[in-house]
Amino acid sequence: MLLKLEGIRKCFPGVVALDQVDFDLRAGEIHALVGENGAGKSTLMKLLSGVHPFGSYEGRIVKEGKELRFRSLKDAGQAGIAIVHQELALIQDLSVLDNLFLGAESSRTLGFLDRNTQRSRAHALFAELGITLPLDGKVRELSIGKQQRLEIARALLGQPQVLILDEPTSALPEDEAAQLLEWIRELAGRGTACVYISHRMEEVFSLADRITVLRDGRSVWTRDRDQVKPDAVIAAMVDRPPSDLYGHTPCRPGKVALAVRDLRVLKHGHPILQVPELTVHTGEIVGLAGLMGAGRSCLLQVLAGAATSGSVVQGEWHSGDGQWRSLPSSPAEAGKAGLFLIPEDRKQQALFLEESIASNIGWASLKRFRTPLGLDGAAVMQEAETQMKEFRVKAPNADVNVNTLSGGNQQKVLMGRAAMVAPKILLLDEPTRGIDVGAKNEIYRRMEAWTLEGWSILWASSELQELLGLSDRLIVLSQGNAVASFHQRPFDDQAVMAASTQEPTPL
């Protein structure tokens, strides 16, 4: 056995995150760690990688018969353990090369950086991984998928014996995800042990040698992949038999809630998005399908009045009144018309990480709580506590900082924010990215309930099956163009995928 975690117990204020957890890892194996958000997966791996130092937990980490006591990430790295977190930890204004070697710089005499050596090592590593990234380009200029690959490359510089991957494909399109999975197999074949955290059962069962399930901070079981089926894993994660995940009842569309025509977005004089026509009706869920970079996020941002810097937006719209006008120029203008966006990158674009759950949930609805004497903080807190219970946010109270929550619970906080706003049209960009099956089901049920209350939802997801299962209509984007639409359930997944990959012939 290469490595063992024995009797691990980790507590945060008011919460027992891990309770007597055991986990082991063999050389050259891929060991999947699965569980709902808040089950303790990321906490366990942060502990193993030195993020949570020795002394902040109970239990032992033993590698090749020797107990390890890490004080930092650097200690873990020196012991041959590296981690790639789900949330990106890159410095956006530094170059790809600088981010790759951050904390591991090559230097010459007198302390000057050895850029030639760094470039040589970077080219060799990228060639091994089969990726192409501009070494001198700023990280902020990369897509999320390319930033994810840069994170993985950085973790491999030290040639670790143990590589921890926390949702590594959550931001990748299917073809790039498949390439990454194949590379992980090759890496394990060369003797590197991999801990693989994922909510995607198809990845777990195509990749893992063994599977360990965590639930509520405890180990449920560890089994060889060939001994279990996906339904048994899901049942162990949520402590109940899996049921129909979507269970969507098609709506009877009401009046037009949102209409757009002749939408074009230009950047540096070139069109990056072209949608001749788009309509969403009251009570309807309309899905946006397409590969990464197809323009789904751009479309949602434009409708929310949050077009990217340097973009020129053309076109007209109305929100059900039939009066055509220019598209919203700001989120405030979109909000007045009843549109509200939950963006894809929750940490960078939506959350105030150093603020409380209550502040984050109530941020977009503060006008409701203003009194002649100022903000009624008690009322905000009470409403936030209500939304926490509604969405089952795992935290002791609404005064807890949102940056202490798991990714799934952070996403629930944003859903609670939307519930307080109660918009006419909710725009959702990858709402289930990095979310476990139980939390996904809660979000699906909430989307259904909101449409029954008269909301309209326009949403994008990279998980085709959930788009097919939960949408009333589909619009397919390819290379910035709306290329197809599907109006009849059940949708043909092969036809949708074919449309997503075709050369654009705009509608």
C-alpha positions as a Python dict, from the first residue, in 0.01 Angstrom:
ca = {
    (1, 'M'): (0, 0, 0),
    (2, 'L'): (146, 336, -104),
    (3, 'L'): (-53, 561, 127),
    (4, 'K'): (-316, 545, 404),
    (5, 'L'): (-533, 794, 586),
    (6, 'E'): (-648, 646, 918),
    (7, 'G'): (-922, 768, 1153),
    (8, 'I'): (-931, 1121, 1009),
    (9, 'R'): (-1151, 1368, 1196),
    (10, 'K'): (-1168, 1735, 1095),
    (11, 'C'): (-1393, 2002, 1244),
    (12, 'F'): (-1478, 2357, 1145),
    (13, 'P'): (-1673, 2596, 1371),
    (14, 'G'): (-2009, 2430, 1425),
    (15, 'V'): (-1948, 2155, 1166),
    (16, 'V'): (-1785, 1810, 1177),
    (17, 'A'): (-1652, 1787, 821),
    (18, 'L'): (-1483, 1446, 855),
    (19, 'D'): (-1553, 1180, 1116),
    (20, 'Q'): (-1322, 876, 1145),
    (21, 'V'): (-1255, 853, 771),
    (22, 'D'): (-1025, 580, 637),
    (23, 'F'): (-884, 590, 284),
    (24, 'D'): (-596, 410, 114),
    (25, 'L'): (-417, 436, -218),
    (26, 'R'): (-208, 188, -415),
    (27, 'A'): (80, 274, -648),
    (28, 'G'): (-35, 312, -1007),
    (29, 'E'): (-408, 298, -933),
    (30, 'I'): (-684, 545, -1008),
    (31, 'H'): (-900, 567, -698),
    (32, 'A'): (-1228, 757, -738),
    (33, 'L'): (-1359, 949, -439),
    (34, 'V'): (-1729, 1028, -471),
    (35, 'G'): (-2004, 1180, -260),
    (36, 'E'): (-2247, 1468, -249),
    (37, 'N'): (-2123, 1825, -209),
    (38, 'G'): (-2042, 1870, 157),
    (39, 'A'): (-1968, 1500, 203),
    (40, 'G'): (-1605, 1583, 286),
    (41, 'K'): (-1419, 1489, -34),
    (42, 'S'): (-1238, 1818, -89),
    (43, 'T'): (-1168, 1861, 283),
    (44, 'L'): (-1007, 1516, 296),
    (45, 'M'): (-789, 1591, -5),
    (46, 'K'): (-691, 1937, 124),
    (47, 'L'): (-577, 1765, 440),
    (48, 'L'): (-375, 1511, 242),
    (49, 'S'): (-214, 1787, 32),
    (50, 'G'): (-115, 2010, 325),
    (51, 'V'): (-378, 2281, 282),
    (52, 'H'): (-514, 2182, 624),
    (53, 'P'): (-190, 2139, 826),
    (54, 'F'): (-103, 1875, 1082),
    (55, 'G'): (-251, 1967, 1417),
    (56, 'S'): (-577, 2095, 1270),
    (57, 'Y'): (-719, 1740, 1249),
    (58, 'E'): (-712, 1406, 1426),
    (59, 'G'): (-584, 1083, 1273),
    (60, 'R'): (-278, 983, 1071),
    (61, 'I'): (-142, 1004, 717),
    (62, 'V'): (99, 717, 647),
    (63, 'K'): (303, 686, 326),
    (64, 'E'): (511, 374, 268),
    (65, 'G'): (503, 297, 641),
    (66, 'K'): (608, 647, 755),
    (67, 'E'): (372, 894, 922),
    (68, 'L'): (360, 1230, 744),
    (69, 'R'): (295, 1561, 916),
    (70, 'F'): (247, 1837, 662),
    (71, 'R'): (254, 2204, 759),
    (72, 'S'): (196, 2336, 408),
    (73, 'L'): (140, 2254, 42),
    (74, 'K'): (517, 2271, -1),
    (75, 'D'): (566, 1995, 258),
    (76, 'A'): (319, 1773, 75),
    (77, 'G'): (486, 1849, -258),
    (78, 'Q'): (823, 1748, -121),
    (79, 'A'): (663, 1420, -10),
    (80, 'G'): (544, 1358, -367),
    (81, 'I'): (180, 1467, -331),
    (82, 'A'): (25, 1726, -562),
    (83, 'I'): (-333, 1852, -593),
    (84, 'V'): (-530, 2023, -869),
    (85, 'H'): (-827, 2198, -714),
    (86, 'Q'): (-1166, 2230, -880),
    (87, 'E'): (-1158, 2608, -850),
    (88, 'L'): (-881, 2773, -1047),
    (89, 'A'): (-592, 2921, -847),
    (90, 'L'): (-406, 3105, -1124),
    (91, 'I'): (-293, 3468, -1125),
    (92, 'Q'): (-490, 3617, -1411),
    (93, 'D'): (-251, 3903, -1499),
    (94, 'L'): (63, 3689, -1513),
    (95, 'S'): (175, 3495, -1820),
    (96, 'V'): (123, 3124, -1876),
    (97, 'L'): (496, 3067, -1820),
    (98, 'D'): (503, 3265, -1494),
    (99, 'N'): (198, 3078, -1361),
    (100, 'L'): (346, 2744, -1458),
    (101, 'F'): (661, 2804, -1253),
    (102, 'L'): (509, 3011, -973),
    (103, 'G'): (683, 2895, -656),
    (104, 'A'): (913, 2664, -856),
    (105, 'E'): (1118, 2916, -1053),
    (106, 'S'): (1445, 2819, -1221),
    (107, 'S'): (1726, 3061, -1134),
    (108, 'R'): (2084, 3126, -1237),
    (109, 'T'): (2377, 3279, -1052),
    (110, 'L'): (2289, 3598, -864),
    (111, 'G'): (1925, 3493, -845),
    (112, 'F'): (1814, 3591, -1198),
    (113, 'L'): (1538, 3378, -1349),
    (114, 'D'): (1657, 3124, -1603),
    (115, 'R'): (1387, 3188, -1861),
    (116, 'N'): (1547, 2964, -2123),
    (117, 'T'): (1539, 2664, -1890),
    (118, 'Q'): (1180, 2742, -1793),
    (119, 'R'): (1075, 2762, -2158),
    (120, 'S'): (1251, 2436, -2241),
    (121, 'R'): (1083, 2254, -1951),
    (122, 'A'): (745, 2406, -2038),
    (123, 'H'): (767, 2296, -2403),
    (124, 'A'): (863, 1943, -2300),
    (125, 'L'): (582, 1918, -2045),
    (126, 'F'): (318, 2056, -2281),
    (127, 'A'): (433, 1818, -2553),
    (128, 'E'): (398, 1525, -2313),
    (129, 'L'): (47, 1635, -2221),
    (130, 'G'): (-49, 1708, -2580),
    (131, 'I'): (-155, 2066, -2511),
    (132, 'T'): (-68, 2397, -2676),
    (133, 'L'): (-67, 2716, -2470),
    (134, 'P'): (94, 3055, -2546),
    (135, 'L'): (376, 3085, -2294),
    (136, 'D'): (380, 3465, -2306),
    (137, 'G'): (4, 3513, -2313),
    (138, 'K'): (-185, 3636, -2007),
    (139, 'V'): (-385, 3370, -1823),
    (140, 'R'): (-698, 3587, -1835),
    (141, 'E'): (-690, 3552, -2214),
    (142, 'L'): (-730, 3171, -2190),
    (143, 'S'): (-1060, 2987, -2183),
    (144, 'I'): (-1156, 2814, -1858),
    (145, 'G'): (-1072, 2480, -2018),
    (146, 'K'): (-720, 2591, -2106),
    (147, 'Q'): (-671, 2738, -1760),
    (148, 'Q'): (-769, 2400, -1615),
    (149, 'R'): (-505, 2226, -1825),
    (150, 'L'): (-245, 2479, -1712),
    (151, 'E'): (-332, 2396, -1349),
    (152, 'I'): (-274, 2026, -1416),
    (153, 'A'): (55, 2094, -1595),
    (154, 'R'): (175, 2301, -1299),
    (155, 'A'): (101, 2014, -1060),
    (156, 'L'): (309, 1777, -1274),
    (157, 'L'): (629, 1982, -1268),
    (158, 'G'): (742, 1806, -951),
    (159, 'Q'): (671, 1458, -1093),
    (160, 'P'): (451, 1358, -797),
    (161, 'Q'): (389, 1001, -685),
    (162, 'V'): (33, 1097, -586),
    (163, 'L'): (-180, 1329, -799),
    (164, 'I'): (-516, 1449, -664),
    (165, 'L'): (-762, 1571, -928),
    (166, 'D'): (-1073, 1749, -801),
    (167, 'E'): (-1336, 1766, -1078),
    (168, 'P'): (-1071, 1816, -1350),
    (169, 'T'): (-1314, 1785, -1644),
    (170, 'S'): (-1594, 2004, -1510),
    (171, 'A'): (-1488, 2296, -1731),
    (172, 'L'): (-1383, 2093, -2037),
    (173, 'P'): (-1579, 2011, -2354),
    (174, 'E'): (-1629, 1642, -2426),
    (175, 'D'): (-1338, 1600, -2668),
    (176, 'E'): (-1087, 1767, -2433),
    (177, 'A'): (-1225, 1575, -2136),
    (178, 'A'): (-1176, 1248, -2323),
    (179, 'Q'): (-815, 1343, -2398),
    (180, 'L'): (-752, 1423, -2033),
    (181, 'L'): (-900, 1092, -1916),
    (182, 'E'): (-677, 902, -2157),
    (183, 'W'): (-373, 1090, -2031),
    (184, 'I'): (-464, 1005, -1669),
    (185, 'R'): (-476, 636, -1765),
    (186, 'E'): (-129, 665, -1918),
    (187, 'L'): (1, 846, -1610),
    (188, 'A'): (-130, 571, -1382),
    (189, 'G'): (23, 313, -1613),
    (190, 'R'): (363, 471, -1546),
    (191, 'G'): (314, 426, -1170),
    (192, 'T'): (156, 754, -1054),
    (193, 'A'): (-129, 702, -809),
    (194, 'C'): (-430, 924, -883),
    (195, 'V'): (-715, 1024, -656),
    (196, 'Y'): (-1001, 1123, -886),
    (197, 'I'): (-1294, 1328, -755),
    (198, 'S'): (-1588, 1356, -991),
    (199, 'H'): (-1967, 1369, -995),
    (200, 'R'): (-1975, 1221, -1345),
    (201, 'M'): (-2048, 852, -1305),
    (202, 'E'): (-1956, 773, -1664),
    (203, 'E'): (-1605, 907, -1598),
    (204, 'V'): (-1573, 721, -1269),
    (205, 'F'): (-1668, 389, -1426),
    (206, 'S'): (-1451, 436, -1733),
    (207, 'L'): (-1146, 535, -1532),
    (208, 'A'): (-1132, 411, -1173),
    (209, 'D'): (-981, 91, -1039),
    (210, 'R'): (-1152, 139, -701),
    (211, 'I'): (-1428, 365, -570),
    (212, 'T'): (-1470, 509, -220),
    (213, 'V'): (-1799, 672, -119),
    (214, 'L'): (-1818, 946, 147),
    (215, 'R'): (-2147, 1058, 299),
    (216, 'D'): (-2189, 1324, 566),
    (217, 'G'): (-1817, 1319, 645),
    (218, 'R'): (-1794, 941, 692),
    (219, 'S'): (-1659, 654, 484),
    (220, 'V'): (-1946, 441, 349),
    (221, 'W'): (-1747, 178, 161),
    (222, 'T'): (-1454, 114, -75),
    (223, 'R'): (-1503, -138, -356),
    (224, 'D'): (-1343, -245, -683),
    (225, 'R'): (-1513, -78, -976),
    (226, 'D'): (-1611, -412, -1129),
    (227, 'Q'): (-1799, -508, -810),
    (228, 'V'): (-2054, -225, -823),
    (229, 'K'): (-2290, -52, -1063),
    (230, 'P'): (-2356, 322, -1098),
    (231, 'D'): (-2698, 296, -931),
    (232, 'A'): (-2537, 140, -622),
    (233, 'V'): (-2283, 424, -602),
    (234, 'I'): (-2555, 690, -632),
    (235, 'A'): (-2765, 514, -369),
    (236, 'A'): (-2468, 506, -130),
    (237, 'M'): (-2399, 876, -191),
    (238, 'V'): (-2751, 998, -118),
    (239, 'D'): (-2866, 717, 115),
    (240, 'R'): (-3169, 639, -101),
    (241, 'P'): (-3238, 453, -427),
    (242, 'P'): (-3179, 667, -737),
    (243, 'S'): (-3500, 780, -905),
    (244, 'D'): (-3582, 956, -1225),
    (245, 'L'): (-3340, 1247, -1203),
    (246, 'Y'): (-3526, 1487, -1429),
    (247, 'G'): (-3893, 1392, -1418),
    (248, 'H'): (-3974, 1699, -1624),
    (249, 'T'): (-4336, 1771, -1710),
    (250, 'P'): (-4344, 1971, -2034),
    (251, 'C'): (-4501, 2311, -1989),
    (252, 'R'): (-4787, 2472, -2171),
    (253, 'P'): (-4616, 2790, -2288),
    (254, 'G'): (-4782, 3114, -2184),
    (255, 'K'): (-4734, 3455, -2338),
    (256, 'V'): (-4398, 3575, -2468),
    (257, 'A'): (-4171, 3670, -2177),
    (258, 'L'): (-3859, 3753, -2380),
    (259, 'A'): (-3809, 3818, -2750),
    (260, 'V'): (-3483, 3903, -2926),
    (261, 'R'): (-3417, 3975, -3293),
    (262, 'D'): (-3112, 4049, -3507),
    (263, 'L'): (-2870, 4005, -3215),
    (264, 'R'): (-2506, 4052, -3311),
    (265, 'V'): (-2203, 4096, -3087),
    (266, 'L'): (-1885, 4236, -3239),
    (267, 'K'): (-1536, 4234, -3091),
    (268, 'H'): (-1252, 4413, -3266),
    (269, 'G'): (-1490, 4453, -3558),
    (270, 'H'): (-1555, 4079, -3598),
    (271, 'P'): (-1884, 3905, -3509),
    (272, 'I'): (-1852, 3663, -3218),
    (273, 'L'): (-2226, 3599, -3172),
    (274, 'Q'): (-2517, 3605, -3418),
    (275, 'V'): (-2870, 3512, -3314),
    (276, 'P'): (-3135, 3622, -3566),
    (277, 'E'): (-3430, 3532, -3339),
    (278, 'L'): (-3491, 3407, -2986),
    (279, 'T'): (-3817, 3372, -2795),
    (280, 'V'): (-3887, 3245, -2443),
    (281, 'H'): (-4241, 3207, -2310),
    (282, 'T'): (-4378, 3231, -1958),
    (283, 'G'): (-4334, 2906, -1768),
    (284, 'E'): (-4090, 2766, -2024),
    (285, 'I'): (-3740, 2620, -1983),
    (286, 'V'): (-3530, 2683, -2293),
    (287, 'G'): (-3191, 2516, -2313),
    (288, 'L'): (-2880, 2641, -2493),
    (289, 'A'): (-2671, 2356, -2633),
    (290, 'G'): (-2327, 2374, -2791),
    (291, 'L'): (-1960, 2305, -2735),
    (292, 'M'): (-1730, 2522, -2527),
    (293, 'G'): (-1679, 2854, -2703),
    (294, 'A'): (-2002, 2821, -2901),
    (295, 'G'): (-2136, 3147, -2759),
    (296, 'R'): (-2378, 3029, -2491),
    (297, 'S'): (-2220, 3230, -2210),
    (298, 'C'): (-2184, 3534, -2434),
    (299, 'L'): (-2555, 3523, -2516),
    (300, 'L'): (-2659, 3502, -2152),
    (301, 'Q'): (-2423, 3783, -2055),
    (302, 'V'): (-2556, 4010, -2329),
    (303, 'L'): (-2915, 3952, -2220),
    (304, 'A'): (-2814, 4030, -1861),
    (305, 'G'): (-2652, 4357, -1967),
    (306, 'A'): (-2306, 4226, -1884),
    (307, 'A'): (-2138, 4201, -2223),
    (308, 'T'): (-1762, 4152, -2208),
    (309, 'S'): (-1537, 4456, -2226),
    (310, 'G'): (-1470, 4583, -2576),
    (311, 'S'): (-1782, 4424, -2724),
    (312, 'V'): (-2032, 4608, -2943),
    (313, 'V'): (-2387, 4477, -2904),
    (314, 'Q'): (-2645, 4521, -3177),
    (315, 'G'): (-3007, 4408, -3195),
    (316, 'E'): (-3344, 4459, -3030),
    (317, 'W'): (-3552, 4292, -2763),
    (318, 'H'): (-3863, 4319, -2553),
    (319, 'S'): (-3971, 4152, -2230),
    (320, 'G'): (-4329, 4069, -2319),
    (321, 'D'): (-4471, 4413, -2385),
    (322, 'G'): (-4411, 4404, -2762),
    (323, 'Q'): (-4215, 4730, -2758),
    (324, 'W'): (-3882, 4669, -2926),
    (325, 'R'): (-3584, 4851, -2778),
    (326, 'S'): (-3206, 4828, -2764),
    (327, 'L'): (-3062, 4540, -2566),
    (328, 'P'): (-2982, 4621, -2200),
    (329, 'S'): (-2658, 4813, -2153),
    (330, 'S'): (-2609, 4721, -1787),
    (331, 'P'): (-2718, 4458, -1531),
    (332, 'A'): (-2927, 4728, -1359),
    (333, 'E'): (-3120, 4794, -1680),
    (334, 'A'): (-3170, 4421, -1737),
    (335, 'G'): (-3283, 4380, -1377),
    (336, 'K'): (-3550, 4646, -1417),
    (337, 'A'): (-3686, 4447, -1710),
    (338, 'G'): (-3697, 4132, -1495),
    (339, 'L'): (-3384, 3945, -1609),
    (340, 'F'): (-3137, 3794, -1362),
    (341, 'L'): (-2819, 3596, -1436),
    (342, 'I'): (-2635, 3333, -1233),
    (343, 'P'): (-2304, 3315, -1423),
    (344, 'E'): (-2080, 3017, -1486),
    (345, 'D'): (-1782, 3133, -1278),
    (346, 'R'): (-1943, 3180, -939),
    (347, 'K'): (-1627, 3283, -756),
    (348, 'Q'): (-1505, 3542, -1004),
    (349, 'Q'): (-1838, 3678, -1125),
    (350, 'A'): (-2105, 3628, -860),
    (351, 'L'): (-1992, 3570, -502),
    (352, 'F'): (-1840, 3806, -247),
    (353, 'L'): (-1605, 3549, -100),
    (354, 'E'): (-1509, 3743, 211),
    (355, 'E'): (-1870, 3821, 299),
    (356, 'S'): (-2130, 3617, 487),
    (357, 'I'): (-2392, 3386, 340),
    (358, 'A'): (-2656, 3642, 439),
    (359, 'S'): (-2478, 3923, 252),
    (360, 'N'): (-2442, 3706, -58),
    (361, 'I'): (-2800, 3585, -63),
    (362, 'G'): (-2945, 3929, 3),
    (363, 'W'): (-2709, 4136, -213),
    (364, 'A'): (-2938, 4176, -514),
    (365, 'S'): (-3248, 4247, -301),
    (366, 'L'): (-3121, 4504, -52),
    (367, 'K'): (-3377, 4767, -158),
    (368, 'R'): (-3646, 4553, 4),
    (369, 'F'): (-3474, 4582, 339),
    (370, 'R'): (-3399, 4954, 349),
    (371, 'T'): (-3575, 5159, 616),
    (372, 'P'): (-3559, 5531, 701),
    (373, 'L'): (-3295, 5435, 958),
    (374, 'G'): (-3084, 5231, 714),
    (375, 'L'): (-3057, 4865, 625),
    (376, 'D'): (-3261, 4620, 833),
    (377, 'G'): (-2983, 4366, 887),
    (378, 'A'): (-3198, 4142, 1106),
    (379, 'A'): (-3456, 4106, 827),
    (380, 'V'): (-3183, 4024, 575),
    (381, 'M'): (-3044, 3760, 810),
    (382, 'Q'): (-3389, 3608, 868),
    (383, 'E'): (-3464, 3586, 497),
    (384, 'A'): (-3119, 3439, 429),
    (385, 'E'): (-3177, 3171, 695),
    (386, 'T'): (-3506, 3087, 524),
    (387, 'Q'): (-3332, 3042, 188),
    (388, 'M'): (-3058, 2834, 351),
    (389, 'K'): (-3321, 2594, 481),
    (390, 'E'): (-3504, 2593, 148),
    (391, 'F'): (-3190, 2497, -44),
    (392, 'R'): (-3036, 2290, 237),
    (393, 'V'): (-2712, 2489, 251),
    (394, 'K'): (-2475, 2305, 483),
    (395, 'A'): (-2355, 2570, 730),
    (396, 'P'): (-2435, 2642, 1096),
    (397, 'N'): (-2591, 2982, 1020),
    (398, 'A'): (-2612, 3265, 765),
    (399, 'D'): (-2332, 3460, 932),
    (400, 'V'): (-2069, 3214, 807),
    (401, 'N'): (-1836, 3341, 532),
    (402, 'V'): (-1932, 3201, 194),
    (403, 'N'): (-1570, 3112, 111),
    (404, 'T'): (-1582, 2834, 373),
    (405, 'L'): (-1855, 2649, 182),
    (406, 'S'): (-1813, 2372, -74),
    (407, 'G'): (-1871, 2459, -438),
    (408, 'G'): (-2215, 2299, -434),
    (409, 'N'): (-2325, 2495, -131),
    (410, 'Q'): (-2194, 2816, -285),
    (411, 'Q'): (-2410, 2745, -588),
    (412, 'K'): (-2711, 2696, -361),
    (413, 'V'): (-2642, 3037, -208),
    (414, 'L'): (-2671, 3188, -557),
    (415, 'M'): (-2996, 3002, -617),
    (416, 'G'): (-3119, 3150, -291),
    (417, 'R'): (-3021, 3494, -420),
    (418, 'A'): (-3229, 3433, -732),
    (419, 'A'): (-3524, 3320, -520),
    (420, 'M'): (-3515, 3650, -330),
    (421, 'V'): (-3504, 3850, -654),
    (422, 'A'): (-3787, 3645, -814),
    (423, 'P'): (-3713, 3760, -1172),
    (424, 'K'): (-3943, 3718, -1469),
    (425, 'I'): (-3664, 3554, -1670),
    (426, 'L'): (-3387, 3360, -1498),
    (427, 'L'): (-3063, 3314, -1693),
    (428, 'L'): (-2855, 3018, -1575),
    (429, 'D'): (-2505, 2943, -1703),
    (430, 'E'): (-2381, 2594, -1606),
    (431, 'P'): (-2586, 2586, -1282),
    (432, 'T'): (-2485, 2227, -1198),
    (433, 'R'): (-2114, 2249, -1282),
    (434, 'G'): (-1922, 2063, -1010),
    (435, 'I'): (-2243, 1973, -826),
    (436, 'D'): (-2323, 1626, -691),
    (437, 'V'): (-2625, 1423, -798),
    (438, 'G'): (-2829, 1510, -490),
    (439, 'A'): (-2772, 1884, -525),
    (440, 'K'): (-2842, 1863, -898),
    (441, 'N'): (-3179, 1708, -825),
    (442, 'E'): (-3259, 1992, -583),
    (443, 'I'): (-3175, 2250, -851),
    (444, 'Y'): (-3383, 2068, -1113),
    (445, 'R'): (-3682, 2057, -878),
    (446, 'R'): (-3642, 2425, -798),
    (447, 'M'): (-3629, 2515, -1168),
    (448, 'E'): (-3952, 2322, -1222),
    (449, 'A'): (-4119, 2490, -927),
    (450, 'W'): (-4017, 2836, -1044),
    (451, 'T'): (-4165, 2784, -1389),
    (452, 'L'): (-4492, 2673, -1228),
    (453, 'E'): (-4486, 3007, -1046),
    (454, 'G'): (-4463, 3185, -1382),
    (455, 'W'): (-4089, 3232, -1419),
    (456, 'S'): (-3917, 3171, -1754),
    (457, 'I'): (-3572, 3008, -1765),
    (458, 'L'): (-3305, 3030, -2034),
    (459, 'W'): (-3009, 2812, -1943),
    (460, 'A'): (-2685, 2665, -2072),
    (461, 'S'): (-2521, 2338, -1969),
    (462, 'S'): (-2233, 2128, -2097),
    (463, 'E'): (-2409, 1813, -1973),
    (464, 'L'): (-2624, 1724, -2272),
    (465, 'Q'): (-2841, 1472, -2089),
    (466, 'E'): (-2964, 1726, -1836),
    (467, 'L'): (-3041, 1975, -2114),
    (468, 'L'): (-3241, 1707, -2294),
    (469, 'G'): (-3413, 1597, -1976),
    (470, 'L'): (-3518, 1934, -1837),
    (471, 'S'): (-3574, 2167, -2133),
    (472, 'D'): (-3898, 2233, -2318),
    (473, 'R'): (-3709, 2360, -2622),
    (474, 'L'): (-3344, 2362, -2731),
    (475, 'I'): (-3144, 2619, -2926),
    (476, 'V'): (-2807, 2501, -3056),
    (477, 'L'): (-2511, 2735, -3098),
    (478, 'S'): (-2198, 2662, -3299),
    (479, 'Q'): (-1904, 2900, -3333),
    (480, 'G'): (-2114, 3193, -3219),
    (481, 'N'): (-2409, 3121, -3445),
    (482, 'A'): (-2756, 2989, -3369),
    (483, 'V'): (-2763, 2693, -3607),
    (484, 'A'): (-3062, 2478, -3505),
    (485, 'S'): (-3362, 2458, -3275),
    (486, 'F'): (-3555, 2161, -3139),
    (487, 'H'): (-3917, 2196, -3030),
    (488, 'Q'): (-4043, 1841, -2978),
    (489, 'R'): (-3965, 1626, -2673),
    (490, 'P'): (-3808, 1375, -2644),
    (491, 'F'): (-3510, 1532, -2817),
    (492, 'D'): (-3274, 1333, -3038),
    (493, 'D'): (-2937, 1354, -2862),
    (494, 'Q'): (-2745, 1254, -3173),
    (495, 'A'): (-2915, 1524, -3379),
    (496, 'V'): (-2839, 1784, -3112),
    (497, 'M'): (-2474, 1681, -3095),
    (498, 'A'): (-2446, 1680, -3474),
    (499, 'A'): (-2584, 2035, -3483),
    (500, 'S'): (-2337, 2142, -3212),
    (501, 'T'): (-2040, 2028, -3422),
    (502, 'Q'): (-2152, 2143, -3765),
    (503, 'E'): (-2007, 2438, -3953),
    (504, 'P'): (-2237, 2735, -3890),
    (505, 'T'): (-2516, 2806, -4132),
    (506, 'P'): (-2712, 3059, -3927),
    (507, 'L'): (-3086, 3014, -3882),
}
